[in-house]
Amino acid sequence: MITIRKPEDIYQAEGDIQSGTFHGRWHFSFDEYHDPEYLHFGTLRVFNDDTLSPGAVWPLHYHREIEVVTYCAGGEFRHADEDGEGGVLKKGWVQHTTVGKGMYHSEINHRRDESMRFIQMWFFPSEPGLKPSVEQKRVECQERTNRFLPLVSNRHEGALPIHSNAQVHSSFLQAGRIIDYHIGDDHGVYLYVLEGGPVQVNNHLVTALGAAKVVEETIINVRAETEAELILVDVHLL
């Protein structure tokens, strides 16, 4: 079964933050947004597409007991924890954070001359009380061209590991190309069109900033009508 979420159906938020503003597209209940139909999707708890104005900072805030995956979709993203440590991501790069028993951190637009867009995903951890850690991975466009490249996964060599039954893949799919993705038992897929498209997912049309939630399928084939940037999240269905 495939459920298509149109861009206009996804909650949008905006407001002032330190040194600037933000605009968010929040796919699951988060902060003031509450939707009983979209509390989570399996082990995926949060999927936010946020844009920060030049130089803007989401100030230090506290989290605990989540696994965080951050994908830079444009500009330069900088992460900082309570000790000021963190890394910079460029477009297509990814970061994994084990928040575990607790961490203060902030999300920062590293550039003062352009906006920064990032996708942040939270996952339920496989066990409580983990030691906080941060690691990141540089990814070039050719690595993800016409394939689903594993960014975060415990099943694929070279991907960042995660303390959750979940995987995150990215793809730059050229016009007319088709790629398949096989889905394991008791798993589902959340596919997001970051930009470009539309794409066909098993003959269901998904436009830019739209998503497909896939359950009870063993395989999906994705065809790009025009070139498209994609994020695919594979989760265990709780």
NUMILO-873748 format. One record per residue (C-alpha): x, y, z; residue in three letters; residue number from 1. Coordinates in pm, 1 decimal. Layout:
! NUMILO-873748
{{X Y Z} ALA NUM}
...
END
This chain:
! NUMILO-873748
{{0.0 0.0 0.0} MET 1}
{{134.0 341.4 -98.7} ILE 2}
{{6.5 665.4 52.7} THR 3}
{{99.7 984.7 -130.3} ILE 4}
{{146.5 1303.3 72.1} ARG 5}
{{115.4 1615.3 -142.0} LYS 6}
{{327.7 1920.5 -52.1} PRO 7}
{{21.5 2115.7 58.6} GLU 8}
{{-73.0 1835.3 299.3} ASP 9}
{{250.9 1863.7 496.4} ILE 10}
{{247.5 2101.3 793.4} TYR 11}
{{443.1 2424.5 751.2} GLN 12}
{{583.7 2641.6 1028.4} ALA 13}
{{784.6 2961.8 1037.2} GLU 14}
{{917.8 3201.6 1295.9} GLY 15}
{{1203.9 3401.8 1439.5} ASP 16}
{{1512.5 3238.3 1586.9} ILE 17}
{{1850.0 3373.6 1692.9} GLN 18}
{{1995.3 3605.9 1426.5} SER 19}
{{1728.6 3518.9 1171.1} GLY 20}
{{1424.2 3315.7 1075.4} THR 21}
{{1325.5 2959.5 988.1} PHE 22}
{{1071.9 2790.5 764.2} HIS 23}
{{985.0 2427.6 827.1} GLY 24}
{{795.5 2146.9 660.2} ARG 25}
{{720.8 1898.8 939.7} TRP 26}
{{605.4 1555.2 827.2} HIS 27}
{{526.3 1410.8 1171.8} PHE 28}
{{397.2 1559.7 1495.7} SER 29}
{{656.3 1801.6 1633.2} PHE 30}
{{647.3 2100.8 1869.0} ASP 31}
{{309.3 2275.5 1820.2} GLU 32}
{{212.4 2043.2 1533.2} TYR 33}
{{10.4 1741.5 1646.9} HIS 34}
{{-156.4 1497.8 1408.5} ASP 35}
{{-273.8 1163.2 1549.5} PRO 36}
{{-240.6 1008.2 1200.3} GLU 37}
{{124.7 1111.7 1177.6} TYR 38}
{{277.0 1063.0 1521.4} LEU 39}
{{557.6 848.8 1378.0} HIS 40}
{{626.0 588.1 1110.3} PHE 41}
{{777.2 277.0 1260.7} GLY 42}
{{1109.2 370.2 1418.7} THR 43}
{{1100.3 713.7 1246.9} LEU 44}
{{976.7 973.4 1496.8} ARG 45}
{{1051.4 1307.9 1325.2} VAL 46}
{{1113.4 1414.4 964.7} PHE 47}
{{1164.1 1790.2 934.3} ASN 48}
{{1265.8 1988.8 625.7} ASP 49}
{{1390.7 2320.6 767.0} ASP 50}
{{1541.7 2628.9 603.4} THR 51}
{{1734.5 2889.0 806.1} LEU 52}
{{1797.1 3241.1 681.3} SER 53}
{{2160.5 3357.2 637.1} PRO 54}
{{2349.1 3344.4 966.8} GLY 55}
{{2049.1 3212.4 1163.1} ALA 56}
{{2098.3 2988.1 1466.2} VAL 57}
{{1867.3 2742.3 1637.7} TRP 58}
{{2005.8 2806.8 1989.5} PRO 59}
{{2131.9 2536.4 2222.6} LEU 60}
{{1850.4 2306.1 2332.2} HIS 61}
{{1832.5 1975.6 2515.0} TYR 62}
{{1738.3 1632.2 2382.7} HIS 63}
{{1766.9 1280.9 2518.2} ARG 64}
{{1703.5 924.5 2401.6} GLU 65}
{{1690.2 984.6 2026.2} ILE 66}
{{1904.4 896.1 1727.0} GLU 67}
{{1938.2 1196.6 1494.2} VAL 68}
{{2026.3 1195.5 1124.9} VAL 69}
{{2087.5 1531.1 955.0} THR 70}
{{2113.5 1569.9 577.0} TYR 71}
{{2226.7 1900.4 427.8} CYS 72}
{{2002.6 1984.7 131.8} ALA 73}
{{2154.0 2326.0 51.6} GLY 74}
{{2403.3 2579.1 184.4} GLY 75}
{{2623.4 2484.6 479.2} GLU 76}
{{2492.8 2329.5 801.8} PHE 77}
{{2693.1 2350.9 1125.8} ARG 78}
{{2624.7 2147.6 1437.9} HIS 79}
{{2747.5 2256.3 1781.1} ALA 80}
{{2707.8 2093.5 2121.2} ASP 81}
{{2740.0 2246.0 2470.5} GLU 82}
{{3119.7 2237.6 2435.4} ASP 83}
{{3107.6 2419.4 2103.2} GLY 84}
{{3216.7 2110.3 1913.2} GLU 85}
{{3056.4 2001.5 1588.7} GLY 86}
{{3104.7 1968.2 1216.9} GLY 87}
{{3005.5 2146.0 895.8} VAL 88}
{{2797.2 1971.8 629.7} LEU 89}
{{2770.7 2074.1 263.5} LYS 90}
{{2496.7 1970.8 22.6} LYS 91}
{{2451.4 1594.0 15.0} GLY 92}
{{2662.6 1533.8 327.8} TRP 93}
{{2515.5 1357.2 630.5} VAL 94}
{{2563.7 1350.1 1006.5} GLN 95}
{{2452.9 1099.5 1270.5} HIS 96}
{{2415.2 1194.2 1636.0} THR 97}
{{2349.9 957.0 1922.6} THR 98}
{{2186.5 1182.2 2181.1} VAL 99}
{{2152.4 894.1 2425.7} GLY 100}
{{2146.5 993.0 2792.6} LYS 101}
{{2133.6 1361.8 2703.3} GLY 102}
{{2292.2 1639.9 2498.7} MET 103}
{{2259.5 2014.0 2441.1} TYR 104}
{{2311.1 2106.6 2078.1} HIS 105}
{{2228.4 2371.1 1818.2} SER 106}
{{2176.3 2388.4 1441.2} GLU 107}
{{2348.4 2678.0 1266.7} ILE 108}
{{2353.2 2829.3 919.6} ASN 109}
{{2728.7 2842.1 865.8} HIS 110}
{{2692.6 3099.2 587.9} ARG 111}
{{2592.1 3463.6 630.2} ARG 112}
{{2531.7 3516.8 259.2} ASP 113}
{{2280.9 3241.3 176.0} GLU 114}
{{2004.3 3031.0 324.7} SER 115}
{{2068.8 2680.7 455.0} MET 116}
{{1830.3 2387.1 419.7} ARG 117}
{{1856.2 2063.2 612.7} PHE 118}
{{1650.6 1749.8 665.6} ILE 119}
{{1651.7 1627.8 1023.9} GLN 120}
{{1523.9 1282.6 1114.9} MET 121}
{{1479.9 1139.7 1464.1} TRP 122}
{{1463.2 767.8 1531.7} PHE 123}
{{1366.7 568.3 1838.1} PHE 124}
{{1688.8 418.7 1982.5} PRO 125}
{{1735.9 45.3 2019.7} SER 126}
{{1837.3 87.7 2385.0} GLU 127}
{{1834.0 366.5 2645.6} PRO 128}
{{2121.1 548.2 2814.2} GLY 129}
{{2370.2 544.2 2525.2} LEU 130}
{{2680.5 761.3 2535.0} LYS 131}
{{2637.2 1074.4 2318.0} PRO 132}
{{2842.5 1085.2 1997.3} SER 133}
{{2856.2 1264.9 1662.0} VAL 134}
{{3000.5 1150.2 1329.5} GLU 135}
{{2953.5 1264.8 973.2} GLN 136}
{{3011.9 1155.2 614.9} LYS 137}
{{3107.1 1347.0 302.1} ARG 138}
{{2907.1 1241.9 -4.2} VAL 139}
{{2956.9 1356.7 -362.3} GLU 140}
{{2673.8 1370.2 -615.2} CYS 141}
{{2821.0 1101.1 -841.6} GLN 142}
{{2816.8 852.9 -552.4} GLU 143}
{{2436.6 870.4 -530.2} ARG 144}
{{2357.2 918.9 -900.6} THR 145}
{{2098.6 668.5 -1027.2} ASN 146}
{{2118.6 454.2 -713.9} ARG 147}
{{2004.7 455.8 -353.7} PHE 148}
{{2324.6 523.0 -160.6} LEU 149}
{{2320.6 405.5 203.4} PRO 150}
{{2411.5 703.1 421.3} LEU 151}
{{2318.7 565.3 763.4} VAL 152}
{{2277.9 191.6 810.6} SER 153}
{{2397.7 -102.6 1016.5} ASN 154}
{{2374.8 -328.9 709.4} ARG 155}
{{2597.1 -149.1 460.1} HIS 156}
{{2972.7 -107.4 467.9} GLU 157}
{{3079.4 255.8 457.3} GLY 158}
{{2752.5 394.7 595.8} ALA 159}
{{2737.5 566.8 932.9} LEU 160}
{{2609.0 327.2 1201.2} PRO 161}
{{2291.3 395.2 1398.5} ILE 162}
{{2145.6 257.7 1723.4} HIS 163}
{{1804.3 193.9 1567.0} SER 164}
{{1640.2 -46.1 1323.8} ASN 165}
{{1647.1 206.8 1041.5} ALA 166}
{{1837.3 308.4 729.7} GLN 167}
{{1866.7 638.2 538.8} VAL 168}
{{1953.4 646.1 167.4} HIS 169}
{{1992.5 931.4 -81.2} SER 170}
{{1970.6 944.3 -459.6} SER 171}
{{2017.7 1185.1 -747.2} PHE 172}
{{1798.9 1029.4 -1014.7} LEU 173}
{{1842.9 1146.9 -1372.1} GLN 174}
{{1545.5 1200.6 -1602.5} ALA 175}
{{1404.6 878.3 -1742.3} GLY 176}
{{1608.1 652.5 -1514.3} ARG 177}
{{1448.0 384.0 -1296.8} ILE 178}
{{1584.7 238.7 -973.5} ILE 179}
{{1438.9 -35.1 -754.2} ASP 180}
{{1438.7 -74.8 -377.8} TYR 181}
{{1360.0 -400.9 -200.3} HIS 182}
{{1172.8 -382.1 130.4} ILE 183}
{{1223.5 -642.2 402.3} GLY 184}
{{959.5 -814.7 609.9} ASP 185}
{{796.7 -590.8 872.6} ASP 186}
{{960.4 -284.9 719.2} HIS 187}
{{822.6 23.1 547.3} GLY 188}
{{967.2 305.3 339.0} VAL 189}
{{924.1 682.5 351.6} TYR 190}
{{1038.8 845.0 25.7} LEU 191}
{{1072.9 1224.0 -1.1} TYR 192}
{{1132.9 1428.3 -317.1} VAL 193}
{{1370.9 1698.8 -195.6} LEU 194}
{{1376.9 1882.6 -525.4} GLU 195}
{{1310.6 1824.1 -893.0} GLY 196}
{{1082.2 1549.3 -1011.5} GLY 197}
{{811.1 1447.8 -1030.5} PRO 198}
{{885.2 1079.2 -986.4} VAL 199}
{{667.7 772.3 -1025.2} GLN 200}
{{668.4 527.4 -732.1} VAL 201}
{{503.7 204.1 -851.4} ASN 202}
{{299.7 427.0 -1088.4} ASN 203}
{{201.9 672.6 -812.6} HIS 204}
{{306.9 1031.1 -889.7} LEU 205}
{{511.8 1217.1 -627.5} VAL 206}
{{594.9 1581.7 -692.1} THR 207}
{{871.3 1798.7 -548.0} ALA 208}
{{829.5 1836.8 -167.9} LEU 209}
{{584.3 1546.7 -168.5} GLY 210}
{{634.0 1206.8 -9.0} ALA 211}
{{528.0 842.9 -41.8} ALA 212}
{{465.4 624.5 263.0} LYS 213}
{{501.2 258.5 164.7} VAL 214}
{{383.9 -44.2 365.7} VAL 215}
{{299.5 -404.3 274.7} GLU 216}
{{511.3 -388.8 -41.9} GLU 217}
{{818.9 -600.2 -116.4} THR 218}
{{967.2 -372.7 -383.3} ILE 219}
{{923.8 -24.2 -520.6} ILE 220}
{{1049.4 106.7 -852.2} ASN 221}
{{1112.8 477.2 -879.3} VAL 222}
{{1118.6 651.8 -1216.0} ARG 223}
{{1222.2 1015.2 -1260.1} ALA 224}
{{1020.3 1214.0 -1513.5} GLU 225}
{{1279.0 1490.2 -1467.7} THR 226}
{{1593.6 1476.5 -1253.6} GLU 227}
{{1521.3 1453.6 -881.9} ALA 228}
{{1693.8 1453.1 -543.1} GLU 229}
{{1549.1 1186.3 -312.4} LEU 230}
{{1573.3 1073.7 48.1} ILE 231}
{{1456.4 719.8 129.6} LEU 232}
{{1406.5 608.4 490.0} VAL 233}
{{1368.5 235.6 558.3} ASP 234}
{{1223.4 157.4 901.4} VAL 235}
{{1107.1 -134.0 1109.5} HIS 236}
{{732.4 -107.6 1159.4} LEU 237}
{{661.3 -113.4 1533.4} LEU 238}
END
